Amino acid sequence: MLKVDHVEKFYKNGGLFSKGKQHVLKGISFECMDGECLGIIGESGSGKSTLGRLLVGIEKPDRGTVLFHGKDVNDRRVRRGAISAVFQDYKSSINPFFTVYDAIKESLIPHFKNKRDLDLKVDHLLFQVGLDPSYKSKYPHELSGGEAQRVCIARAVSTEPKCLLLDEAISSLDVSVQTQVLDLLKELKEVYNMSYIFITHDLQAAAYICDRVMIFKDGQVEEVVKVEELNNVQSEYARRLLRALITF
């Protein structure tokens, strides 16, 4: 369904006139199948968030392709309503001048002809993420971290996407709230039959929600392994990384 084929990404080093380049992603190739949750684990600076931005079309690869059902995700028509994202910084993900209702309805307006149906849809989405309709009138500063991230999730699934990118989506939350959000994500995955790309440094979270895990190192895929086989990773780097994450 989502296919990444020999993707390369470079960023300029130094000032405006510098010719130096940093090679951030190096020949990345993998697939995420329909209904699968693929985890991407790597150290800070390994390039996993850069890869995430390419997957949702925020940035373009310098070489290679990212295809969704055989079509390039750089075409906005391909990803509109079909690929959504939830990021780590929920505080800046919602316009501070928007109410919860305003934040969620943005992507829904083209699909609803009257306000009553739109209101019912927003109520339903809030219910799905464990919030009652009274939250519609609240502003971001009135929400806890867990509540704000639930609003971001409600907005992300509002168009019933087939693929949802989660980039460190729980790492800023309290541990008790993380478990609640992971359970919520598992439920929504079944409801909407979505695929997840789950970018994280949290091995336990990845093991809880993912089907496979891709170990990322220095902009390259080091190893891909099924979650139930994490104890049997082959590369020395993968073993060291997993040991470090377990004791983190």
Buried (B, 14 or more C-beta within 10 A) or exposed (E): BBBBBEBBBBEEEEEEEEEEEEBBBBBBEBEBEEBBBBBBBBBEEBBBBBBBBBBBBEBEBBEBBBBBEEBEBBEEEBBEBBBBBBBBBBBEBBEEEBBBBBBBBEBBEEEBEEEEEBBEBBBEBBEBBBBEBEBBEBBBEEBEBBBBBBBBBBBBBBBEBBBBBBBBBBBBBEEEBBBBBBEBBBEBBEEBEBBBBBBBBBBBBBBBBBBBBBBBBBBBBBBBBEBEEBEEBEEEBBBEBBEEBEEE
